[in-house]
């Protein structure tokens, strides 16, 4: 079923790393693109043992097929020892394209991945976007189960989503010994879920899960290396007003956030839904900027006085300020932060995304249904 959904990912002509969390469809995409590629799947235990013990087998595989044009090594972080051999083969056969997939950059960082700098570029694959799904995109559904292909295509999406975080803890974190205390890391995942779509206060998270601040910083690094989360910096270019220094935190998928975020009598459903909506917009903006290449970088804006704009997209071709609200109507107070940003940066285009149906323009600010923005503006 996933093969019928074309991805917006643009395939480079040279060798490249393709990073992305588990279940985003890296292998599915590559098998659809290159049915005749030489394939090394390091998730297969016997293949992993064979190539880890003798990286030279990769050269033997390539030399046995002189007509081969593409070599895919799936989950390259499982065996970083193959990188020097990949480097040598790229130098020897200029026409050969290597595609190295990975769901974690941690081992590669420790193993000198810079060896391939300039010869192998870095690309990322994200969950499905509204543009990719087209008429199959359902905003309400994406707010609950997310847009990870592995989850969306499952017969029981909720069950797969529920197991997703556990899969990472077991297979990635525990198996590779990334953290010593799995229980502490599990508590951290729950605690940091309250920071999704919010300014990240590491001290508060550390206090909540009862570990030291330094430990939480390490846990955040693990999450980012596993591509499960990101931190968006504050926009401070030529700032006239004092802005905050802390970044904003997001899980890579709204469904994963919902699966980790506890809820109970004291939790307001609209608060969780609002964070999920902002998360869906965030993951679309991150995917779009990654696939476009030269679009720009993603920030947020928050002054010390409390004015905040959820997203700032700044680059050579655009300057967007985007506010997201889980509301069916546009109130004057909802536009106050965008107006303040426009006053400081009149060159920017301001967008207010909401759950209503009307397309409006108020005080120079475009007010758009969120679904319309995701489908039409990020194309």
N, C-alpha and C positions, 0 to 999 in steps of 0.2 A: 504493500500500500504506500509506503514511504517513497518508493521510486517514482510515483506519479506526481509528486510535489517537487517542482524544480526549485533549486535553491538560488539565492541571489549572489552567492559566493563566486567571485571571479578568479578563475584558475590562472596562476602565474605561468609564464613560459619557462622559467628557470626552476631549479630544485627549491623546495620549500618545506618548512615545518608547518603542520596543520594541528594547532592546539585547540582543545575544546573539552568541556566536561563530558563525562561518560553519558552516553545516550543522546548526544546531539546529532548523531548521524554521520560521523566522519567516515567510517568504513563503508557505509551504505552509499554515500556520495561518490567515494573514490571507485568502488566496484562498478557503479553505473557509468562513470567517466572512462575508466580503463579496464575493460573486461579481459584484455590480454596482458596486463601488467604482471611482472614478476612480483610475487607477494610473500612477505615474511611476517607471519602473525605471531608476535611474541606473547600473546595471551594463551597460546597453545603451549602447555607445559613441556612437551618434547622438543618443540621448535625453540623455545626459550633456552632450555638446557643445552641444546646443540650449538646455537649461535653464541651464547655467552661463553661456553667453554672454548670454542674455536671461531673467533670473528672472521678468520680467513675463509670460512665457508661462504661468506657473502661474495667474495671475489670469485670463488669457484662457481657459484650460482650464476653470476653475471657472465662470466667467460664461457659458460656452457650454452649461452643463448646470445650470440653476437647480434641478432636482429632486435633484441629487446630495446625498447626506448624509454620505458618507465619502470621504476622499481619502487614498490610501496613497502615500507617497514612500519607495521602497525604497533603502536604503543612503544615507541623507541626508548622511553624513559626506563623501561624494564631492563634494557641492556645498553647503557651508554658506551660500553666498550666497543660497540660497532661504529661509533662516530669517526674515529681515525680511518677506518677502512672506507667509510662513505666518502670522506675527504679525498682519499687516494684515488678512488674510482672516478670521482667527479673530475679530478685533474687529468686522469688518463683518458676518459671517454667523454669528450665535451658534449656529445649529442645525448648522453644519458641523463634523464631527469629522475631525481630521487624525491619521493614524497614521504616525509617522516611524520607520522601522527603521534599525538601524545595527549594524555589527560592530566599530566602533571609535569611542571617544569622544574620541580625541586631537585631531582637527581641530576638533571642535565646541567643545572646551574653549578652544582658541586663538581661536575665532571668535566668542566671546561668546554661548554658548548660554543664558546667564542672561537674555538678552533675553526668553525665553519662560517664565521661572520663574513658577509659579503658574497659567499657562494651559495648559501642556503638562507632564504629570507623567511621571516616569521609571519604566518597568517593564523587567523582564528575562525572557528565555526561556532555559531551561536544557536540557541533554540530557534524554532520556527518564528518567522515574522508575519505580520498581517498581510504584507505584500506577497509573500510566498504562498500563503494559504488562500488568498483571494476570497471567494464567496464562502469558503469553509471556515474563515476566521470568525470566531464567536468571542467577543470581548468578555462577556459574563463568564463563560467557561474558562477563558484564559486566566481570570482572576482567582479561580478556585483550583484548577489542576495544572495551570501553567502551560508552557509551550514547548517543553522538552519532547522531541519526537518519540523517544523510548516510552514516555508516559502516555502521550496523546494516542499512539497507535496500539496501545495495550488493550486487551479485552476488558480488563478491570483497571482503569487508570488510577483510581483512588488507592488501590492496593499497591500498585507499583510505586506510586508517589510516596506512600507511607514508608516503603522499604528503601527509598532512594538514599536518604541520609545514612541509614544503617549500612547500606552497601559500601558507602565511602569510608565510614568508620572502620568497617571490617576489612575491606579489600585494600584500600589505599593507606589509611592512617596506621592501622594496626599491623598489617602485613609488612609494610616498609619501615616500621619503627619510627614514624615521624614524631610521635609524642609518647612520653613514658606513661602517662596516666590517662587511659581511655575514658574512665569515669569522669575525670575533670574536664576532658575535651567535650564529652557529651553534654555536661552541664553548661559548658561555655556555648555550645551551639544553641541551646535553648535561651540562654541569657542574651546572646548577641542578636537573636531574632527580634528582640524589642527595639534594636537600633536600626532595623531595616528602614530605609527611606528617611533616616534621621541623622543629625550631626552626631558623630561617634565620640563618645566619652569613654576612653579605655578604663579610667579609674572606676567609673560606675559599673562597667561590665565586670571588672575584676572583683569588686565588692559583692556583686550579685552572685557570682559563681564561686566565691570564696577561694580565690587563688591570687597570687601576686600579679601586679601590673605587668611585670616582665614576662610572666607566663602567658598572659592574655595577648601580649604583643607577638609572642611566638605562635600562638594559636591562630591569630589573624594572618600571619605570614603563611602558615600551612594552608588555611582556607584559600588564600589568593594563589598560592602555588598550585593548588588543586583546581583552580579556575572556578571555584564555587562562589566567590564574592569579589567585590572591588570597592575601592575607596575613591570618591570623586572629590577633587580639590576645590577650594574656594576660588572664585574669580576675583582677581585683585589688580588687573591691568589698569594702570593710570587711575587708581581709586582715589576719589575725593573724600569718601566717608570711610571711617574705620570699619574693617571687616573682621570676622572671626577667623581663627587659624585652623580649627579642626576640620577634617574632611567629612564627607557624608558617606554612609555605608549602605551597600546594597548586596543582597544575594543575587546570583546570576539569573534567577528565574522566580517569578511570583508564586508559582505552585510549590517550589521547594521552600520558599519562605513560609507559606501557609502550613506546610507539613511540619515545620519546626516550631512555629509560633504557638505556644499554649494559649488556650482560651477558656474562660470560666465566667462565673457570675459577675466578677469585677471588671471584665474586659468588654469594652464597647465594640459591637460588631462593625459599626461604621468606621471606627478607628483602624481596625485591621483591614477592612475593605479599602480604605483610603490609602494605606501604605501599600497594599497590593496593586492598586491602580497606578500609583506613582512608580512602583517597581516595574510594571509592564511597560510603561513609557520609557523608563531608564534602559531596560534591556533592548528595546527597539532602537533607541538612540545609539547605544553601544554597538549593536549589530550593524546599523546603517553606516556609522563612521568607520567601522572596521572594513566593511565591504567596499565603501566608496574610495578609501585610500587617502585622499588628500582633502577631505571635507573639513576637518578641523578637530578640535579637542573638546571634551565635555567637562563642564564645571557646574558649580552652583554658586549662588550669591547670597550672602547673609551679612548684614551690618551688625555692629555691636548694639545698635539701637533696636534691633529685632526685625527689621524688614528682610524678607527672604523671598528669593525666586528659585524655584526647584531646579531648573536646568538652564545653563548658558552654553550654547554651542557656538564656538568661536573659531574661525578659520579664514583662509584667504578669500573664500567665496561667499561666506555668510556669517551673520552675527545674530543669532536667535536667542531670545529670552522666553522661557516656557514655564508657565505655572499650571499645575495640575490640581484639580479639585473634584472630589467625588460628590458632586452636587448637580441637581437637575436644572438649576437656574443661575444666572449671573447676578451677583449682588455687587454694589459699588465697593464694599470693603474687600471683596475678593481680588479686585484689580489694583489695590493700593500699592502693593510691592512692585508690581510691573510698572506702574506709573512712576514710582521712585527710581526704578532702574532706568527707565526711558529718559528721565530728567538728567541723570548722570551720564548716560550713554545714548544720546539721541540717534546715533547711527544704527542702533539695533532695531530688529523687528520683534514685536512682542506678541506672544500667543497665549491665550487662556484656554486650556483644554478642560472640558467638563462633560457631564453625562446627559446633557440636554440634546435636543434635536436641531435647534436653530443655529444658523451660521450668522454671527453678528459682528459689528465693528463698533467698539465703544472707546472714545477718547484715543483713537489711533491704535487700539489693541484689538487684534483679531480673536474673537471668541468662537471656538470650533468644537463640535462634538469630538470627543477623544478618538472614537473609532474612525472618523473621517480623516483626522490628522494622520493616524498610523497607516491607513490604507493609501492615501493620496499624496501626502507630503513627503513620506519616506520611501520614495520609489526610485 
